[in-house]
Amino acid sequence: MGRAWESPAGNFYGSHLVRLRPADPPAPSLAFVAAVALCEVLMAQAPLVPFMIKWPNDILIGPAKMCGILLERTEDAVVIGIGVNLAHHPEAMPRAVTCLAAQGVTPLSPAAFLGDLAPHFAHWLGVWRTDGMAAVIRRWEALAHPRATPLSVSLPDGTQLDGAFDGLSADGALCLRLADGRIRAIHAGDVFLV
């Protein structure tokens, strides 16, 4: 997507390798697993900060992004890359960004953060494998912006859609309620809270 990446010391950068099994849900849904685990860890560390998930896997504080998750797949291997702005955040970005320190929270060290994240991720990976996507989606929706939140979506072909969040489909697609009442399933796109 042509975005720059900054990695100052004090922030968390980590990758986790998941080997897919034949009965696993679709690999892209691991983004929801990672987002739920990450949001739960942050909420435990800073319970007064209003974290929320934005589709599919950004963690926000208000309108400002503080975490990102990327998936890369080769055959049966999926690498989940996670970046968390603990102590610093980039300046002069086209979108609002923040970090825990900017919220008045003394962040954990990256190593301590990993120690908290690993068991949460293992738990949600287990839920994903045993109970499927439905349980993960229920938790994701509980941690996301509420239904009826106004959204603007930039689709890969450049089309812009405006509507309201209407939950997730069973496969994790964003359900966007358009002005005429129709629901449009979004499988790829850049989502902005309006």
FIDONU-139951 format. One record per residue: residue number from 1; x, y, z of N, C-alpha, C in turn. Coordinates in nm, 2 decimals. Layout:
N
 seq    npx    npy    npz   capx   capy   capz    cpx    cpy    cpz
 NUM      X      Y      Z      X      Y      Z      X      Y      Z
...
***
This chain:
194
 seq    npx    npy    npz   capx   capy   capz    cpx    cpy    cpz
   1   0.08  -0.12   0.00   0.00   0.00   0.00   0.09   0.13   0.00
   2   0.22   0.11  -0.01   0.31   0.22  -0.02   0.32   0.31   0.11
   3   0.30   0.25   0.22   0.31   0.33   0.35   0.45   0.31   0.41
   4   0.49   0.42   0.47   0.62   0.42   0.54   0.61   0.35   0.67
   5   0.72   0.30   0.72   0.73   0.22   0.85   0.84   0.28   0.93
   6   0.81   0.32   1.05   0.91   0.37   1.15   0.91   0.27   1.26
   7   1.03   0.26   1.32   1.05   0.16   1.43   1.14   0.21   1.54
   8   1.11   0.32   1.61   1.19   0.36   1.72   1.20   0.26   1.84
   9   1.31   0.26   1.91   1.32   0.18   2.03   1.21   0.21   2.13
  10   1.16   0.11   2.20   1.06   0.13   2.30   0.92   0.09   2.25
  11   0.90   0.07   2.12   0.78   0.02   2.07   0.79  -0.13   2.05
  12   0.68  -0.20   2.03   0.68  -0.34   2.01   0.67  -0.38   1.87
  13   0.75  -0.46   1.82   0.75  -0.52   1.68   0.77  -0.67   1.70
  14   0.68  -0.75   1.65   0.69  -0.89   1.66   0.62  -0.96   1.55
  15   0.66  -1.08   1.53   0.60  -1.17   1.43   0.57  -1.31   1.49
  16   0.46  -1.36   1.45   0.43  -1.50   1.50   0.40  -1.58   1.37
  17   0.45  -1.70   1.37   0.43  -1.80   1.26   0.32  -1.89   1.30
  18   0.22  -1.91   1.21   0.11  -2.00   1.23   0.12  -2.10   1.12
  19   0.13  -2.23   1.15   0.12  -2.33   1.05  -0.02  -2.38   1.03
  20  -0.08  -2.36   0.92  -0.22  -2.39   0.90  -0.24  -2.54   0.90
  21  -0.35  -2.58   0.95  -0.40  -2.72   0.96  -0.52  -2.74   0.86
  22  -0.54  -2.86   0.81  -0.65  -2.87   0.72  -0.79  -2.83   0.76
  23  -0.82  -2.84   0.89  -0.95  -2.80   0.94  -0.96  -2.65   0.99
  24  -0.85  -2.58   0.98  -0.85  -2.44   1.02  -0.95  -2.35   0.94
  25  -1.00  -2.25   1.00  -1.08  -2.15   0.92  -0.98  -2.08   0.82
  26  -1.04  -2.00   0.73  -0.95  -1.94   0.63  -0.84  -1.86   0.69
  27  -0.72  -1.86   0.63  -0.60  -1.79   0.68  -0.62  -1.64   0.71
  28  -0.69  -1.57   0.62  -0.70  -1.43   0.64  -0.78  -1.39   0.77
  29  -0.85  -1.49   0.82  -0.93  -1.46   0.95  -0.83  -1.46   1.07
  30  -0.71  -1.49   1.05  -0.61  -1.48   1.16  -0.59  -1.33   1.20
  31  -0.62  -1.24   1.11  -0.61  -1.10   1.14  -0.71  -1.06   1.25
  32  -0.83  -1.13   1.26  -0.92  -1.10   1.37  -0.87  -1.16   1.50
  33  -0.81  -1.28   1.49  -0.75  -1.34   1.61  -0.65  -1.25   1.67
  34  -0.56  -1.20   1.59  -0.45  -1.11   1.64  -0.51  -0.98   1.70
  35  -0.61  -0.92   1.63  -0.67  -0.80   1.68  -0.74  -0.82   1.81
  36  -0.81  -0.92   1.83  -0.88  -0.95   1.96  -0.78  -0.97   2.07
  37  -0.67  -1.05   2.04  -0.57  -1.07   2.15  -0.50  -0.94   2.18
  38  -0.46  -0.87   2.08  -0.39  -0.74   2.10  -0.48  -0.64   2.18
  39  -0.60  -0.63   2.14  -0.69  -0.53   2.21  -0.71  -0.57   2.36
  40  -0.73  -0.70   2.38  -0.75  -0.75   2.52  -0.62  -0.72   2.61
  41  -0.51  -0.74   2.55  -0.38  -0.71   2.63  -0.37  -0.56   2.66
  42  -0.40  -0.48   2.56  -0.39  -0.33   2.58  -0.50  -0.29   2.69
  43  -0.62  -0.34   2.68  -0.72  -0.31   2.78  -0.68  -0.35   2.92
  44  -0.61  -0.46   2.93  -0.57  -0.50   3.06  -0.46  -0.41   3.12
  45  -0.37  -0.36   3.03  -0.26  -0.28   3.07  -0.30  -0.14   3.10
  46  -0.40  -0.09   3.02  -0.44   0.05   3.04  -0.60   0.05   3.04
  47  -0.66   0.01   3.15  -0.80   0.00   3.15  -0.88   0.12   3.14
  48  -0.82   0.24   3.16  -0.90   0.37   3.14  -0.89   0.42   3.00
  49  -0.81   0.36   2.91  -0.79   0.41   2.78  -0.90   0.34   2.69
  50  -0.97   0.42   2.61  -1.08   0.37   2.53  -1.04   0.30   2.40
  51  -0.98   0.19   2.40  -0.93   0.12   2.29  -1.05   0.06   2.21
  52  -1.04   0.05   2.08  -1.14  -0.02   2.00  -1.07  -0.07   1.87
  53  -1.13  -0.17   1.81  -1.08  -0.23   1.69  -1.16  -0.16   1.57
  54  -1.08  -0.13   1.46  -1.14  -0.09   1.34  -1.11  -0.19   1.23
  55  -1.21  -0.22   1.15  -1.20  -0.33   1.05  -1.08  -0.31   0.96
  56  -1.00  -0.42   0.94  -1.02  -0.55   1.00  -0.94  -0.57   1.13
  57  -0.83  -0.49   1.14  -0.74  -0.53   1.26  -0.66  -0.41   1.31
  58  -0.70  -0.29   1.29  -0.63  -0.17   1.35  -0.69  -0.15   1.49
  59  -0.60  -0.12   1.58  -0.64  -0.08   1.72  -0.63   0.07   1.73
  60  -0.74   0.13   1.76  -0.75   0.28   1.77  -0.77   0.32   1.92
  61  -0.74   0.45   1.94  -0.78   0.52   2.06  -0.85   0.64   2.00
  62  -0.98   0.65   2.02  -1.05   0.75   1.95  -1.03   0.74   1.80
  63  -1.00   0.85   1.72  -0.97   0.83   1.58  -0.83   0.79   1.55
  64  -0.74   0.79   1.65  -0.60   0.77   1.63  -0.55   0.62   1.63
  65  -0.48   0.58   1.53  -0.43   0.44   1.52  -0.31   0.43   1.61
  66  -0.30   0.32   1.68  -0.18   0.29   1.76  -0.12   0.16   1.74
  67  -0.18   0.07   1.67  -0.13  -0.07   1.64  -0.17  -0.10   1.50
  68  -0.08  -0.19   1.44  -0.11  -0.24   1.31  -0.08  -0.39   1.30
  69  -0.15  -0.46   1.22  -0.12  -0.60   1.20  -0.12  -0.63   1.05
  70  -0.02  -0.71   1.01  -0.01  -0.75   0.87   0.01  -0.90   0.86
  71  -0.05  -0.97   0.76  -0.04  -1.11   0.74   0.03  -1.13   0.61
  72   0.12  -1.23   0.61   0.19  -1.27   0.49   0.18  -1.43   0.49
  73   0.14  -1.48   0.37   0.13  -1.63   0.36   0.21  -1.69   0.25
  74   0.28  -1.80   0.29   0.35  -1.88   0.19   0.31  -2.03   0.22
  75   0.24  -2.09   0.13   0.19  -2.23   0.14   0.12  -2.24   0.27
  76   0.16  -2.33   0.37   0.08  -2.35   0.49   0.13  -2.26   0.60
  77   0.22  -2.16   0.58   0.28  -2.08   0.68   0.22  -1.94   0.67
  78   0.17  -1.88   0.78   0.12  -1.75   0.78   0.20  -1.67   0.89
  79   0.26  -1.57   0.85   0.34  -1.48   0.94   0.25  -1.36   0.98
  80   0.23  -1.35   1.11   0.14  -1.24   1.16   0.24  -1.13   1.22
  81   0.25  -1.02   1.15   0.34  -0.91   1.20   0.25  -0.81   1.28
  82   0.30  -0.78   1.40   0.23  -0.68   1.48   0.33  -0.57   1.52
  83   0.28  -0.45   1.51   0.35  -0.33   1.56   0.26  -0.25   1.65
  84   0.32  -0.21   1.77   0.24  -0.14   1.87   0.32  -0.02   1.91
  85   0.26   0.10   1.90   0.32   0.22   1.95   0.31   0.23   2.10
  86   0.41   0.18   2.17   0.40   0.18   2.31   0.46   0.32   2.36
  87   0.58   0.35   2.32   0.65   0.47   2.38   0.65   0.59   2.28
  88   0.64   0.56   2.15   0.65   0.67   2.05   0.54   0.64   1.94
  89   0.52   0.75   1.86   0.44   0.74   1.74   0.49   0.83   1.64
  90   0.47   0.80   1.51   0.52   0.88   1.40   0.46   1.02   1.40
  91   0.53   1.12   1.36   0.48   1.25   1.34   0.44   1.28   1.20
  92   0.36   1.38   1.17   0.33   1.42   1.04   0.27   1.31   0.95
  93   0.18   1.24   1.00   0.12   1.13   0.93  -0.01   1.18   0.86
  94  -0.06   1.13   0.75  -0.18   1.17   0.69  -0.30   1.13   0.78
  95  -0.29   1.04   0.87  -0.39   1.00   0.96  -0.35   1.03   1.10
  96  -0.44   1.03   1.19  -0.41   1.05   1.33  -0.35   0.92   1.39
  97  -0.24   0.94   1.46  -0.17   0.82   1.52  -0.14   0.86   1.67
  98  -0.12   0.76   1.75  -0.09   0.79   1.89  -0.01   0.67   1.95
  99   0.03   0.68   2.08   0.10   0.57   2.15   0.05   0.57   2.29
 100   0.08   0.47   2.36   0.04   0.46   2.50   0.10   0.58   2.59
 101   0.22   0.61   2.56   0.28   0.72   2.64   0.21   0.85   2.62
 102   0.16   0.88   2.50   0.09   1.00   2.47  -0.05   1.00   2.54
 103  -0.09   0.89   2.59  -0.22   0.88   2.66  -0.20   0.89   2.81
 104  -0.07   0.92   2.85  -0.04   0.93   2.99  -0.02   0.79   3.06
 105   0.00   0.69   2.98   0.03   0.55   3.03   0.17   0.52   3.03
 106   0.23   0.48   3.13   0.37   0.43   3.13   0.37   0.29   3.07
 107   0.43   0.28   2.95   0.42   0.15   2.88   0.51   0.05   2.93
 108   0.47  -0.08   2.92   0.57  -0.19   2.94   0.68  -0.19   2.85
 109   0.79  -0.25   2.88   0.89  -0.27   2.78   0.84  -0.37   2.67
 110   0.90  -0.36   2.55   0.85  -0.45   2.45   0.86  -0.60   2.49
 111   0.96  -0.64   2.57   0.97  -0.78   2.61   0.86  -0.81   2.71
 112   0.83  -0.72   2.80   0.72  -0.75   2.89   0.58  -0.75   2.82
 113   0.57  -0.66   2.72   0.45  -0.66   2.64   0.43  -0.80   2.57
 114   0.54  -0.85   2.51   0.53  -0.98   2.45   0.49  -1.09   2.55
 115   0.54  -1.08   2.67   0.50  -1.18   2.77   0.35  -1.18   2.80
 116   0.29  -1.06   2.79   0.14  -1.05   2.81   0.07  -1.10   2.68
 117   0.12  -1.06   2.57   0.05  -1.09   2.44   0.05  -1.24   2.40
 118   0.16  -1.31   2.43   0.17  -1.45   2.38   0.06  -1.54   2.43
 119   0.03  -1.53   2.56  -0.08  -1.62   2.61  -0.22  -1.58   2.56
 120  -0.24  -1.45   2.54  -0.37  -1.41   2.48  -0.38  -1.46   2.34
 121  -0.27  -1.44   2.26  -0.28  -1.49   2.12  -0.30  -1.64   2.12
 122  -0.23  -1.72   2.20  -0.24  -1.86   2.21  -0.39  -1.90   2.24
 123  -0.45  -1.83   2.33  -0.59  -1.86   2.37  -0.68  -1.84   2.25
 124  -0.67  -1.72   2.18  -0.76  -1.69   2.07  -0.73  -1.78   1.95
 125  -0.60  -1.82   1.93  -0.57  -1.91   1.82  -0.64  -2.04   1.85
 126  -0.64  -2.09   1.98  -0.71  -2.21   2.01  -0.86  -2.20   1.99
 127  -0.92  -2.09   2.03  -1.06  -2.06   2.00  -1.09  -2.07   1.85
 128  -1.01  -2.01   1.77  -1.03  -2.00   1.63  -1.02  -2.15   1.57
 129  -0.93  -2.23   1.62  -0.92  -2.36   1.57  -1.03  -2.46   1.62
 130  -1.07  -2.44   1.74  -1.17  -2.53   1.80  -1.32  -2.49   1.78
 131  -1.34  -2.36   1.79  -1.48  -2.31   1.78  -1.51  -2.24   1.65
 132  -1.41  -2.21   1.57  -1.43  -2.15   1.45  -1.44  -1.99   1.46
 133  -1.47  -1.93   1.34  -1.47  -1.79   1.33  -1.59  -1.72   1.42
 134  -1.70  -1.79   1.44  -1.81  -1.73   1.50  -1.77  -1.67   1.64
 135  -1.70  -1.75   1.72  -1.66  -1.70   1.85  -1.57  -1.58   1.85
 136  -1.47  -1.59   1.75  -1.38  -1.48   1.73  -1.45  -1.35   1.69
 137  -1.55  -1.37   1.59  -1.62  -1.25   1.54  -1.71  -1.19   1.65
 138  -1.77  -1.27   1.74  -1.85  -1.22   1.85  -1.76  -1.13   1.94
 139  -1.64  -1.18   1.97  -1.55  -1.10   2.06  -1.50  -0.98   1.98
 140  -1.47  -0.99   1.86  -1.42  -0.88   1.78  -1.52  -0.77   1.78
 141  -1.65  -0.80   1.75  -1.76  -0.70   1.75  -1.78  -0.64   1.88
 142  -1.75  -0.71   1.99  -1.76  -0.65   2.13  -1.65  -0.55   2.15
 143  -1.54  -0.56   2.08  -1.43  -0.47   2.10  -1.42  -0.36   2.00
 144  -1.50  -0.37   1.90  -1.50  -0.27   1.78  -1.59  -0.15   1.81
 145  -1.58  -0.06   1.72  -1.67   0.06   1.72  -1.82   0.00   1.71
 146  -1.91   0.07   1.77  -2.05   0.02   1.77  -2.12   0.02   1.63
 147  -2.22  -0.07   1.62  -2.30  -0.07   1.50  -2.36   0.07   1.48
 148  -2.38   0.11   1.36  -2.43   0.24   1.31  -2.32   0.34   1.31
 149  -2.20   0.31   1.34  -2.09   0.40   1.33  -2.07   0.44   1.19
 150  -2.07   0.57   1.15  -2.05   0.61   1.01  -1.91   0.58   0.97
 151  -1.90   0.52   0.85  -1.77   0.48   0.79  -1.76   0.52   0.65
 152  -1.64   0.55   0.61  -1.61   0.57   0.46  -1.51   0.47   0.42
 153  -1.54   0.40   0.31  -1.45   0.29   0.26  -1.40   0.32   0.13
 154  -1.26   0.32   0.11  -1.20   0.33  -0.02  -1.17   0.19  -0.07
 155  -1.23   0.15  -0.17  -1.22   0.02  -0.23  -1.09   0.01  -0.31
 156  -1.04  -0.11  -0.34  -0.91  -0.12  -0.42  -0.92  -0.06  -0.55
 157  -1.04  -0.05  -0.61  -1.05   0.01  -0.75  -1.06   0.16  -0.74
 158  -1.06   0.22  -0.62  -1.06   0.37  -0.61  -1.20   0.42  -0.58
 159  -1.30   0.33  -0.58  -1.44   0.37  -0.55  -1.45   0.40  -0.40
 160  -1.53   0.51  -0.37  -1.55   0.55  -0.23  -1.69   0.52  -0.19
 161  -1.71   0.45  -0.08  -1.84   0.41  -0.03  -1.86   0.47   0.11
 162  -1.98   0.53   0.13  -2.01   0.58   0.26  -2.13   0.51   0.32
 163  -2.13   0.48   0.45  -2.24   0.41   0.51  -2.22   0.40   0.65
 164  -2.28   0.30   0.71  -2.28   0.27   0.86  -2.24   0.13   0.88
 165  -2.16   0.11   0.99  -2.12  -0.03   1.02  -2.24  -0.11   1.06
 166  -2.25  -0.23   1.01  -2.36  -0.32   1.04  -2.31  -0.46   1.08
 167  -2.20  -0.46   1.15  -2.14  -0.59   1.19  -2.05  -0.65   1.09
 168  -2.02  -0.78   1.12  -1.94  -0.86   1.03  -2.02  -0.98   0.98
 169  -1.98  -1.02   0.86  -2.05  -1.14   0.80  -1.97  -1.26   0.87
 170  -2.02  -1.38   0.84  -1.97  -1.50   0.90  -1.82  -1.52   0.86
 171  -1.78  -1.47   0.74  -1.64  -1.49   0.70  -1.56  -1.37   0.73
 172  -1.61  -1.27   0.81  -1.53  -1.16   0.85  -1.54  -1.03   0.76
 173  -1.62  -1.04   0.66  -1.64  -0.92   0.57  -1.71  -0.81   0.65
 174  -1.67  -0.69   0.63  -1.74  -0.57   0.69  -1.87  -0.55   0.62
 175  -1.98  -0.55   0.70  -2.11  -0.52   0.65  -2.14  -0.37   0.66
 176  -2.15  -0.30   0.54  -2.17  -0.16   0.53  -2.31  -0.13   0.49
 177  -2.39  -0.07   0.57  -2.52  -0.03   0.54  -2.52   0.10   0.46
 178  -2.56   0.10   0.33  -2.56   0.21   0.25  -2.68   0.30   0.28
 179  -2.68   0.42   0.22  -2.79   0.52   0.25  -2.92   0.47   0.21
 180  -2.93   0.38   0.10  -3.06   0.33   0.05  -3.10   0.20   0.13
 181  -3.02   0.17   0.24  -3.06   0.05   0.32  -3.00  -0.08   0.28
 182  -2.94  -0.09   0.16  -2.88  -0.21   0.12  -2.75  -0.23   0.20
 183  -2.71  -0.36   0.22  -2.59  -0.40   0.29  -2.49  -0.44   0.19
 184  -2.37  -0.38   0.19  -2.26  -0.42   0.10  -2.15  -0.49   0.18
 185  -2.12  -0.61   0.14  -2.01  -0.68   0.21  -1.87  -0.63   0.15
 186  -1.79  -0.59   0.24  -1.66  -0.53   0.20  -1.55  -0.64   0.24
 187  -1.48  -0.69   0.14  -1.38  -0.79   0.17  -1.24  -0.73   0.17
 188  -1.22  -0.61   0.10  -1.09  -0.54   0.10  -1.12  -0.39   0.08
 189  -1.04  -0.31   0.15  -1.06  -0.17   0.14  -1.00  -0.10   0.26
 190  -0.98   0.03   0.25  -0.93   0.12   0.35  -1.05   0.18   0.42
 191  -1.07   0.16   0.55  -1.18   0.20   0.62  -1.15   0.32   0.71
 192  -1.23   0.42   0.71  -1.21   0.54   0.79  -1.34   0.57   0.87
 193  -1.32   0.60   1.00  -1.44   0.64   1.08  -1.47   0.78   1.05
 194  -1.60   0.81   1.03  -1.63   0.95   0.98  -1.68   1.03   1.11
***
